[in-house]
Amino acid sequence: MILFNSIVTFIIGLFYVQLSGDAFITPSCHDRPSSPSQSPSHDKMGKKRHINLSLQMISSGFSFNDGEQTLISVQKPLGIILEQEQSSGPIRVAKVIQGSAADAGVKEGDVLLAVQNASVENADLEEVLVFIGNAPRVLNLRLLRKESS
C-alpha cells in the first residue's frame, strides 16, 4: 500500500513473469549474468545457473457499453492502478498501463461499480483488492464512465 497526498494507490498485476529459454549451468561461480534479464542462482552442487526471465503484458478481453456504464471482461493481470480518496468514496481508475486492460476498454477516470457482478460502490479499496486477488483469472468489471462533452 502506498499513501500519497491522502490518496491510497495500489498497482494490480502490472506484469506477468514468464520463464523463457533454457536454464543452463555454468562451471564457474565467478561468472556474471551477461544481461539484466538473466538471474543467477545456484544448484545443489554450488554451480551457478542463469535463467532468462521476460516480462510480458497479458491482455485479453471485451467490453459492452450500456449508456454510461461499461461492462468489461478482462484477464489478469489487469495492469491498472486504482485509487480511493476517502474510505467511503468511489474507487477510480487512476492509470491504465498501455497494452493491458486498456485494450478491453478501461479508461483513466472510470469509476469501479462492480467486480464479478458484486457491487463495490460502498466498499473500501483494500477489500476490493482482496476480492480481485481471490477472483478467477478472468474478471468482469462494471465501470461508470462520464463522457466528456
C-alpha positions in Angstrom: 0.0 0.0 0.0 1.3 3.4 -1.0 -0.1 6.5 0.7 0.5 9.7 -1.3 -1.4 13.0 -0.8 -4.1 11.2 1.2 -4.9 9.0 -1.8 -4.4 5.3 -1.4 -3.0 3.8 -4.6 -2.5 0.1 -5.5 -0.9 -1.5 -8.5 -2.8 -4.5 -9.7 -0.9 -7.1 -11.7 1.3 -4.9 -13.9 3.5 -7.7 -15.3 3.4 -11.4 -15.7 6.8 -13.0 -15.3 7.3 -15.9 -17.6 10.3 -18.2 -17.9 11.6 -18.3 -21.4 14.6 -20.0 -23.0 16.5 -22.8 -21.4 18.1 -22.9 -17.9 21.7 -23.8 -18.1 24.5 -24.4 -15.6 27.9 -22.8 -16.0 31.0 -24.4 -14.5 32.3 -21.3 -12.7 30.9 -19.5 -9.7 32.6 -16.3 -10.8 30.5 -15.8 -14.0 28.3 -12.8 -14.1 25.0 -12.6 -16.0 25.5 -11.3 -19.5 22.4 -9.1 -19.3 20.0 -7.8 -16.7 17.4 -10.2 -17.9 19.4 -13.2 -16.6 19.0 -14.0 -13.0 21.8 -16.1 -11.3 21.1 -18.8 -8.7 23.0 -21.8 -7.6 22.2 -25.5 -7.9 22.8 -28.1 -5.1 26.4 -28.6 -6.4 27.2 -24.9 -5.9 27.4 -24.3 -9.6 25.8 -21.1 -10.8 22.9 -21.2 -13.3 21.2 -18.5 -15.2 17.5 -18.4 -16.0 16.3 -16.0 -18.6 13.2 -14.1 -17.5 10.9 -12.0 -19.6 8.2 -9.6 -18.5 5.1 -9.7 -20.6 1.9 -7.8 -20.6 -1.0 -10.2 -20.9 -4.2 -8.8 -22.2 -7.5 -10.1 -23.5 -11.0 -9.1 -23.0 -14.0 -7.4 -24.4 -16.3 -4.6 -23.4 -20.0 -3.8 -23.6 -21.3 -0.3 -23.3 -24.8 0.3 -21.9 -25.1 4.1 -21.7 -22.8 5.5 -19.1 -22.0 2.0 -17.7 -19.5 -0.3 -19.3 -19.1 -4.0 -18.7 -15.6 -5.2 -19.3 -14.3 -8.8 -19.1 -10.5 -8.8 -18.8 -7.9 -11.4 -17.9 -5.4 -10.9 -15.0 -3.0 -9.2 -14.6 -5.2 -6.1 -15.1 -2.5 -3.5 -15.5 -4.4 -0.7 -13.8 -3.9 1.5 -10.8 -7.0 2.1 -8.6 -7.4 4.9 -6.1 -9.9 5.9 -3.4 -9.7 9.4 -2.0 -11.9 8.6 1.1 -12.6 5.3 2.7 -16.3 5.5 1.6 -15.7 7.4 -1.7 -15.8 5.9 -5.2 -12.9 3.8 -6.4 -11.5 5.3 -9.6 -9.1 4.1 -12.2 -6.1 6.3 -11.8 -3.9 4.9 -14.5 -4.1 2.2 -17.2 -0.9 0.6 -18.5 -0.9 0.5 -22.3 -1.3 -2.9 -23.7 -3.2 -4.3 -20.7 -6.8 -3.6 -19.6 -6.8 -0.6 -21.9 -7.2 -3.0 -24.8 -10.5 -4.1 -23.3 -11.7 -0.6 -22.9 -10.8 0.5 -19.3 -10.0 4.3 -19.2 -8.5 6.6 -16.7 -11.2 8.3 -14.6 -13.6 5.3 -14.8 -15.4 4.6 -11.5 -15.5 0.9 -10.5 -19.1 -0.1 -9.7 -18.9 -3.9 -9.5 -16.4 -6.8 -9.7 -17.8 -10.2 -10.7 -21.3 -8.7 -10.5 -20.8 -7.8 -6.8 -21.3 -4.1 -6.0 -18.2 -2.3 -4.7 -19.8 1.2 -4.7 -19.6 1.4 -0.8 -16.6 -0.8 -0.3 -13.1 0.0 1.0 -10.3 -0.2 -1.6 -8.4 -2.8 0.4 -11.5 -5.1 0.5 -11.9 -4.7 -3.3 -8.3 -5.6 -3.9 -8.6 -8.8 -1.8 -11.7 -9.7 -3.7 -10.0 -9.1 -7.0 -7.0 -11.1 -5.9 -9.2 -14.1 -4.9 -11.3 -13.9 -8.1 -10.7 -16.2 -11.1 -8.3 -15.2 -13.8 -11.0 -13.6 -16.0 -12.7 -10.7 -14.2 -15.9 -8.9 -15.0 -15.7 -5.3 -14.1 -18.6 -2.8 -14.3 -17.5 0.8 -14.7 -19.2 4.1 -14.8 -17.8 6.5 -17.4 -18.7 10.1 -17.6 -18.3 11.0 -21.3 -16.6 14.4 -21.9 -18.8 16.9 -23.8 
